Amino acid sequence: MRALNRLLSLALGVGLVAAGGIGLVEVAAFALRAEPILVPVERWLGVLRVTTFRQRGVLLVCGLTALAGLALLLFQAWPRRAARARLPGDGHGAWWLERAPAEEAIRRAVLHGTRASWAHARLRPRARRWRVAIEVGTPPSVLVEDLRPQVEHGARAALVRLGAPQTSALRVFMRRAGDGEG
């Protein structure tokens, strides 16, 4: 999304600079009582005088432009998961942690310290509290009641290593090994 924003900003900026430059050249030509230099005024002014909003082409262009603008606005306003999580600190500068590597570290800590067959961690960072949801696959030979405390311990240890807020919420979802990833 960041790349699309930058491309659109670049296109808008280049267009505004070009239009401003052309406008300055035309104003200077008008001030010097010269003919238009870059923009054939009589041609486009004549076209605009005979064009009405009832014409199909004008309505189509206006409608498509409005729809494209509305789609971009909705796309920008749509809430997305944060790519970074802010680490708690003393207020002198902020430290951030990328969300995807943090999720991977939690997942690996859960798999390393338990007999889980697979794990998936999802981090939802908030200002003062992180919410972590972990989905874990349990082999048929392991009791869920035995595995859950191990998973919670491994995830909490990973959160401490990552520097997460102490008030972080942790939810564990247990699945049988054949029910999820493999």
BELFEN-V445774 format. One record per residue. RES is the residue in one letter. PHI is phi in radians with two decimals (* if undefined). D_LAST is the distance of its C-alpha to the last C-alpha in Angstrom with 2 decimals. Layout:
BEGIN
res=RES phi=PHI d_last=D_LAST
res=RES phi=PHI d_last=D_LAST
END
This chain:
BEGIN
res=M phi=* d_last=30.93
res=R phi=-1.10 d_last=33.08
res=A phi=-1.16 d_last=33.86
res=L phi=-1.11 d_last=34.97
res=N phi=-1.05 d_last=37.19
res=R phi=-1.18 d_last=38.75
res=L phi=-1.14 d_last=39.44
res=L phi=-1.13 d_last=41.01
res=S phi=-1.12 d_last=43.03
res=L phi=-1.09 d_last=44.22
res=A phi=-1.08 d_last=45.28
res=L phi=-1.13 d_last=47.08
res=G phi=-1.11 d_last=48.75
res=V phi=-1.10 d_last=49.96
res=G phi=-1.10 d_last=51.25
res=L phi=-1.18 d_last=53.11
res=V phi=-1.13 d_last=54.62
res=A phi=-1.12 d_last=55.75
res=A phi=-1.12 d_last=57.20
res=G phi=-1.12 d_last=58.95
res=G phi=-1.11 d_last=60.42
res=I phi=-1.11 d_last=61.66
res=G phi=-1.08 d_last=63.09
res=L phi=-1.10 d_last=64.96
res=V phi=-1.11 d_last=66.41
res=E phi=-1.21 d_last=67.56
res=V phi=-1.14 d_last=69.07
res=A phi=-1.10 d_last=70.91
res=A phi=-1.14 d_last=72.21
res=F phi=-1.16 d_last=73.37
res=A phi=-1.14 d_last=75.05
res=L phi=-1.56 d_last=76.91
res=R phi=1.01 d_last=77.93
res=A phi=-1.77 d_last=76.20
res=E phi=-1.22 d_last=74.36
res=P phi=-1.01 d_last=70.58
res=I phi=-1.62 d_last=68.88
res=L phi=-1.79 d_last=65.22
res=V phi=-1.95 d_last=64.98
res=P phi=-1.29 d_last=67.34
res=V phi=-1.03 d_last=68.22
res=E phi=-1.09 d_last=70.41
res=R phi=-1.19 d_last=67.82
res=W phi=-1.28 d_last=64.87
res=L phi=-1.18 d_last=67.21
res=G phi=-1.13 d_last=68.75
res=V phi=-1.14 d_last=65.36
res=L phi=-1.18 d_last=64.38
res=R phi=-1.22 d_last=67.70
res=V phi=-1.70 d_last=67.22
res=T phi=-1.54 d_last=63.49
res=T phi=-2.07 d_last=62.72
res=F phi=-1.32 d_last=59.56
res=R phi=-1.42 d_last=60.18
res=Q phi=-1.26 d_last=59.37
res=R phi=-1.06 d_last=56.08
res=G phi=-1.11 d_last=54.98
res=V phi=-1.15 d_last=55.64
res=L phi=-1.09 d_last=53.78
res=L phi=-1.14 d_last=50.80
res=V phi=-1.13 d_last=50.63
res=C phi=-1.11 d_last=51.11
res=G phi=-1.14 d_last=48.51
res=L phi=-1.16 d_last=45.86
res=T phi=-1.14 d_last=46.66
res=A phi=-1.12 d_last=46.39
res=L phi=-1.13 d_last=43.04
res=A phi=-1.13 d_last=41.65
res=G phi=-1.12 d_last=42.94
res=L phi=-1.15 d_last=41.49
res=A phi=-1.12 d_last=38.06
res=L phi=-1.12 d_last=38.15
res=L phi=-1.10 d_last=39.35
res=L phi=-1.15 d_last=36.61
res=F phi=-1.13 d_last=33.95
res=Q phi=-1.27 d_last=35.39
res=A phi=-1.43 d_last=35.76
res=W phi=-1.13 d_last=32.22
res=P phi=-1.22 d_last=30.49
res=R phi=-2.23 d_last=27.55
res=R phi=-1.16 d_last=25.43
res=A phi=-1.17 d_last=27.29
res=A phi=-1.45 d_last=26.21
res=R phi=-2.28 d_last=27.86
res=A phi=-2.09 d_last=28.40
res=R phi=-1.42 d_last=31.86
res=L phi=-1.52 d_last=32.32
res=P phi=-1.17 d_last=35.04
res=G phi=-2.71 d_last=38.26
res=D phi=-1.60 d_last=42.00
res=G phi=1.63 d_last=42.73
res=H phi=-1.68 d_last=43.97
res=G phi=1.58 d_last=41.54
res=A phi=-1.96 d_last=37.96
res=W phi=-1.93 d_last=34.86
res=W phi=-2.14 d_last=31.71
res=L phi=-2.22 d_last=28.08
res=E phi=-1.16 d_last=25.70
res=R phi=-1.17 d_last=23.04
res=A phi=-1.09 d_last=20.04
res=P phi=-1.12 d_last=20.62
res=A phi=-1.16 d_last=21.27
res=E phi=-1.08 d_last=17.95
res=E phi=-1.14 d_last=16.28
res=A phi=-1.12 d_last=18.64
res=I phi=-1.13 d_last=17.81
res=R phi=-1.05 d_last=14.04
res=R phi=-1.14 d_last=14.88
res=A phi=-1.12 d_last=17.50
res=V phi=-1.18 d_last=15.31
res=L phi=-1.20 d_last=12.83
res=H phi=-1.23 d_last=15.97
res=G phi=-1.67 d_last=18.01
res=T phi=-2.37 d_last=15.84
res=R phi=-1.76 d_last=13.77
res=A phi=-1.18 d_last=10.84
res=S phi=-1.49 d_last=7.37
res=W phi=-2.75 d_last=6.46
res=A phi=-2.65 d_last=9.31
res=H phi=-2.42 d_last=11.01
res=A phi=-1.93 d_last=14.82
res=R phi=-2.28 d_last=17.46
res=L phi=-1.83 d_last=21.01
res=R phi=-2.11 d_last=24.06
res=P phi=-1.32 d_last=27.11
res=R phi=-2.14 d_last=30.49
res=A phi=-1.05 d_last=33.88
res=R phi=-2.04 d_last=34.15
res=R phi=-2.71 d_last=30.83
res=W phi=-1.71 d_last=27.17
res=R phi=-2.03 d_last=24.69
res=V phi=-2.11 d_last=21.17
res=A phi=-2.02 d_last=18.39
res=I phi=-2.12 d_last=15.27
res=E phi=-1.88 d_last=12.30
res=V phi=-2.22 d_last=10.63
res=G phi=-1.60 d_last=8.20
res=T phi=-1.85 d_last=10.64
res=P phi=-1.14 d_last=10.61
res=P phi=-1.06 d_last=13.24
res=S phi=-1.44 d_last=15.77
res=V phi=-1.91 d_last=16.00
res=L phi=-1.39 d_last=18.26
res=V phi=-1.08 d_last=17.44
res=E phi=-1.10 d_last=21.02
res=D phi=-1.40 d_last=20.60
res=L phi=-1.44 d_last=17.47
res=R phi=-0.99 d_last=18.72
res=P phi=-1.09 d_last=21.73
res=Q phi=-1.15 d_last=19.87
res=V phi=-1.11 d_last=17.52
res=E phi=-1.08 d_last=20.70
res=H phi=-1.12 d_last=22.61
res=G phi=-1.11 d_last=20.18
res=A phi=-1.21 d_last=19.99
res=R phi=-1.11 d_last=23.78
res=A phi=-1.11 d_last=24.44
res=A phi=-1.14 d_last=22.56
res=L phi=-1.11 d_last=24.57
res=V phi=-1.13 d_last=27.74
res=R phi=-1.09 d_last=27.06
res=L phi=-1.36 d_last=26.55
res=G phi=1.49 d_last=29.81
res=A phi=-1.18 d_last=28.63
res=P phi=-1.02 d_last=31.27
res=Q phi=-1.19 d_last=31.72
res=T phi=-1.57 d_last=31.61
res=S phi=-1.08 d_last=28.02
res=A phi=-1.60 d_last=26.24
res=L phi=-2.25 d_last=22.84
res=R phi=-2.14 d_last=20.75
res=V phi=-2.07 d_last=17.72
res=F phi=-2.00 d_last=15.58
res=M phi=-1.72 d_last=13.80
res=R phi=-2.27 d_last=11.20
res=R phi=-1.22 d_last=10.34
res=A phi=-0.97 d_last=6.92
res=G phi=-1.44 d_last=7.14
res=D phi=-1.57 d_last=8.55
res=G phi=-2.34 d_last=6.44
res=E phi=-1.24 d_last=3.70
res=G phi=-2.50 d_last=0.00
END
